[in-house]
Amino acid sequence: LPVDGFSASWCGQLYQYLGFLPSSPFITDALNLLNWLRTTARILPHQPPEKVRELQVEACTQWHDFFQRWSSVAPPVSPEQIFYEDLEWSAGMSVPEKDLDSWKQHLRKLFSQRPQVPLSLLHRRMLACWNLHFSGQEDVDFTTFCRVFLSEGSEQGAEGSEQKAEGGRQGEEGGGQETEGSEQWDETVPLGVLMQPFFENGQWMTVVNGLFVGGGKLAARWLHLFPPAERERLEQWHKTLKLDLFPSQGWYNANFQPQPQNRLLRTPGARWKQQTNEIRLGDIRVRLKGPGLELRYPDGSPVFFTDLGLEAPETRPPAMQLLYHLTVPTVGIRTLIPDENWSEISPGLRHRSRVVHGNMIFARQAWSVDEKVWKSWTPDHEHQALVYRHLCTVIRSMGRHRYFFYNCPGEKPQMADLHSPLLMQVFEKDLRHGSGTLLITEMLPTPAQAGERAWELVVDPV
């Protein structure tokens, strides 16, 4: 599918291209489908939610019928994916509440017992600055500390902040090695989780896709979609949290909804609504605590911020980068996945079993294939059908079944289906143009386990 779905312009361009090809029943049928999709894509944004849902389902039916008429199998596509048009409607949660509560308690326990992570490079530089210039002092205001630290080399500070941002992203994605820890993590701070439940062997299981600092992302993304009574209850709950929102942003959040919060740290360039309980940036204090540094409000309470998933710390002014580093805990799932879980099963091929705690899966089964190995999977002289059969045989010999994801370094994971010659042809093309180590990951849950479409729970707080 196109990256942005079947937009009207994409359908129109393909329609024009097919119009120059020799006429045939297949071409005529494809033109009729494209014309219907193009017209639907144009009118979709202007329809009421009920009509949008109806058109999405109809588009999915047209898509599958076209492939069936021409003796092929349509790639598994949900109705929402065809046009990439977001649509909200209420639905009941099929996961029993007792299982959800059990997952939350188990996850909180595991996270509290996670291994210690060393201080980051930037934090060590700030600690060295403190020991050099402020040793013996109980605390110092944040603006003074920033001025002294940045005068020693703002480039080093910015570089460290970029490393923190990148480390955090790698932690959420489950790739690379996390070098940034939540050094000042307060166990009372809310923790959020993204999980995909599914039913297997008579019991509910869940895949943990990511962890984040609770209290912000849920309200930022979907607060305005809840019924009024539920929205008011969530706003009141948000005000009881210890975390405030990171102040240096150019907008409120993804839906331009103002966020409820107890106090506001006034920073240059912030666009939060003015409120009575505002604190100046120069009034917060830097102090030494344990192995690193922390920030405190004038009343002595620690400064912790939750982000909305929209910040790009490396684009902020240097002082805001330091503020982000010291106040937004880095929460990643990598700390719960042992690095030594990989084992070599043949030369150039390594395997990682699922990382499972109870009924929770923290890492899917995966295979790491050296470039020299997977380059031999696509000989140039073979016929396309033989290559397809060979690729299916290779993937099955690794213990992988029908569905899987794959990607080379720097590329987004792509889905493949052994029963779909079209998707396997895309897989072969990507292999011919790829480089580096190939990562193959099982699809979990599978379409049979997930039901009509893939879905994900956002649990905040845990």
C-alpha positions, 0 to 999 in steps of 0.5 A: 500500500502507499505510505499515506494510503489510497489518496485521491492523487495517488489513485488518479496518477495510477489511473492515468498510467493504466489508461495508456496500457493496452485494453484488457478485462483486467485493466478495465476492472482495475480502472473501475476500482481506482475510480471508485477509490479516488472518488471515495478518498475525495469525499471521505473527509467531509462525511459524518463518522457513521458514513466514513465507517461505512465507506471504509468497510465498503472499500475493504470489500472492494479491495478483496473482491478485486483480488478474488476475481483475478485468482489472487489473495489480497494482502491483509488490510484493515478498513482504516489502513486503506485511506489512513483516515482516523475514526473514533467510535466507542467499543467494549474491551474484551480483556477481563479486568482481572487480567489487566490488573494482574498485568499492571501489578506484575509490570510495576513490580518488574520495573521497580526491580530493573537493573541499574543503568549508569549515568549518561555522558551529559549527566556525568559532564554536569556532575563534573561541572557541579564538583568543580564550581559548586562543591560544598553548596547545598543547591544553586538556582538553575539559570546560574548552573546553566550559565556556568555549564554552557560556558564550558562548552555548549556543543558538548552539552547539546551533543549529550542531549541529542544522545539522550533523545536518541537513547530514549527512542531506541529504548522505546523501539526495543533496538540498540543498547540503552545507555540512559537511565531514569537515574532520579526515577521516583517510584511514585511517578506514574508509568504508562504502557502500550500493550497488545493483548491476545487470546492463546491456548485458553488464556489471555496474553499480552505483548508489551510494545513500549513504556512511557512516563504516565500522565501525559500521552493519554490526555494529549492524544485522546482526552477530548474523545472521551464522554464528558463525564469520563473526560472530567474524571480524567482531568481531575485525576491528572491534577492529582499527579506529581508530574507537570508537563514539559513547558517548552513546546510550540503547541498544546498537544496533538489535538491542540487541547489545553492540558490541566496541570497544577502549576506552570514553569514559565520558560521562554517561548512556551505557549501554555495558558497563563495561570496563577500558580506560575514558577519562574525558571530561575526559582528552581534549584539544582542540588546533588542527590545520590549519584547525580543531580536533581531539580527542586521547586521552591517548596522543596518538591522534586521537579518531574515532567511528563512529555506528550511524545511530541518534543524533539529535545535536540531542537530546543535551546541549550538550557531547555535541553538540560532542563529536559534531561534532568526532569523527564525520566527516560523510560524504555523497555530495553532494561527489561530485556536481557542482552544475552538472550541471543544465541547463534544457531548457524554461521551468520544466523542468530536467534532470540527466543521470546522474553516472557514474564508470566503472561506478558511478552516483552520481546518477540521471537527474532532472527538476526541474519548477516548480509552474506547469508541473506544475499544468497537467498536471491540468486539473479538467474532464478525464475521469480516463482522459484525465488518465491518458493526458495524464500518460503523454504528458507523462512520456514526452515528458521522456524518462522511460520506465515507472518513476519516483519523484517528490516535492515538497519535504518529501515522501518519494519515491513510485513511479509506473508508467506501465502502472499506472492505479492508481499514476498515479491516486495520482500525479495525486492527489499533484499536486493536493495538492502544492506547490513544485518537483516532482522526478522521478527515474528508477528505477534499477535497474528491476524487470527489472534487479534481478530478483525484488526490489530489493536493496542491498549494504552494503560496510564497509569500502571 
